[in-house]
Amino acid sequence: MRHSIVSLATALLIGHAAVAGTLIEEVTRHSQRNFPEFLDFLAIDNVAAVPQDIRRNAAYLEQSFRRRGFEVRLLDNPAGRPAVFARLPGAPAGTPTLLFYIHFDGQPVIPAEWSQPSPFEPVVKRRDAAGQWQIVPRKTLFDSPLDPELRVFARSASDDKAPILMLLTAIDVLTSQGKRPAIDVKLILDGEEEISSPSLEGMVQANRELFAADAFVILDGPLHDSGRPTLAFGNRGIAQATLTVYGPRDPVHSGHFGNYVPNPAQRLAALLASMKDDDGRIVIPGYYDGVELSPADRQVLASTGDDDVALRKRLGIAQADKVGGNYREATQYPSLNVRGMASAGVGDEAANIVPSEAVAELDLRTTPETDGRRLYGLIRQHIEKRGYHLVEGAPTDDERARFDKLASFRLGEVQAAVRTSMDSTVGRWAIAAQKAPTAADPGAEPVRIRMMGGTVPTDVLVDALGLPFVLAPTVNADNNQHARDENLRIGNFISGTETIYRLLTTPYPK
């Protein structure tokens, strides 16, 4: 009897592997067919500060989904940055509904920093013998066999336009097979995610029936460094803030007034430095309050199998901050990040002056235990304890005469962190889908991440719809998202499409 069970299991595994081989071939063929569509999509500027570009992206998506038989609606907002809602009709009555969230806007760009003519002119690159990226003809994407190490470089190549084309490609594979998804598929494509999705909550509240579902899936974020299938069960939130330290009313000559007029850039640097110790830990009292990792939590975090030595090598750092015992533990705590600083000019624009002000933009990544507004309040108290008088705008003459240290500290957008149980119905469903044998790994267990470090508007959908969720990353970990030379590894387009195909074809428990 034992022999029969083993033989049956072996036969099933061989059968699955054969199916997986066939599937990966189909996915590759359809991916190559859709690469021109992907490149055209990347060529549309998508920074949310330019609403007409978001409208162009939305119109492009509307046509792409309609061609696949989706019912599509553009959901506009006062800012003129529409979201795209799509639903694939024809699901049998009673089929569970999954709402997929993906965004199509991207971070701002500094074109001069990119190693190509324009961030919105996608290029294909391959590493040369010296390990340097070199542009190769686009036709290389259509070679057979396809080189999985090719990369497409462009803004939003990985964050987050690629998952949209992966999903469309998965639908194309199903159509070619004469099949339809095992679930009722809805999508919300967001054009404001990189500016904290200010319109999403109102849009969902106004269209609750449209968004009704059993659970939702967020297609965003990088895979685990190992490249194994990955699922995340939460994400950090974010609070953005602007800190400005004021100096003289106008910039003054550094020769005539250096050593006499306090320099706001120097003061800003000292103020920021006072917020952390040399190990990178935030020293503001109460900042980490509420975050307690149990032995079970630490075991889950360690089970992801991160190679911290390899990670530091890839990042180009000798030592990591000592906030957590390892990379995953570090992302379970709130952070205080200086995302940019400015004061006067540098390089060819540098002048011999004492500047009139210095500005730092901060982002505070939060956890479910640490509210962003509370963290902002703690930093504000810290600034005041360092002797600063806080003003709402540019200081008045009276304030300049009365107070030595002047600053303003303004809170911007706030998004809450969320976390869900790995044992939820949607979690078990996603794990089952990801555990299916693949051509790359016939026995892969998905990496389960307690809470990823990045932020997506999960909190809005949870609060507005009360739905459980899971995050399914698909892109390469070293994709340079939010930075120059953002890229997508072509092998990840293939594996990501296969991942989404498996999610679409795995029945959801009723």
KAHUPE-V807660 format. One record per helix or strand. SS is the DSSP state (helix for helix, strand for strand). FROM is the first residue (numbers start at 0). LEN is the number of residues. If there is no record, write none. Layout:
ss: {SS SS}
from: {FROM FROM}
len: {LEN LEN}
//
This chain:
ss: {helix strand helix strand strand strand strand helix strand strand helix strand helix strand helix helix helix strand strand strand strand strand strand helix helix strand strand helix helix helix strand helix strand strand strand helix strand helix strand strand helix strand strand helix strand strand strand helix}
from: {1 46 50 69 82 96 105 110 122 132 137 150 160 183 192 199 207 214 221 229 233 236 251 253 263 275 281 294 307 326 336 346 352 356 369 371 388 396 405 417 424 446 451 457 467 474 486 489}
len: {41 1 17 6 6 7 1 3 5 4 5 3 16 7 3 7 4 4 1 3 2 10 2 4 10 1 1 8 8 4 6 3 2 11 1 14 2 6 10 2 11 3 1 8 4 1 3 16}
//
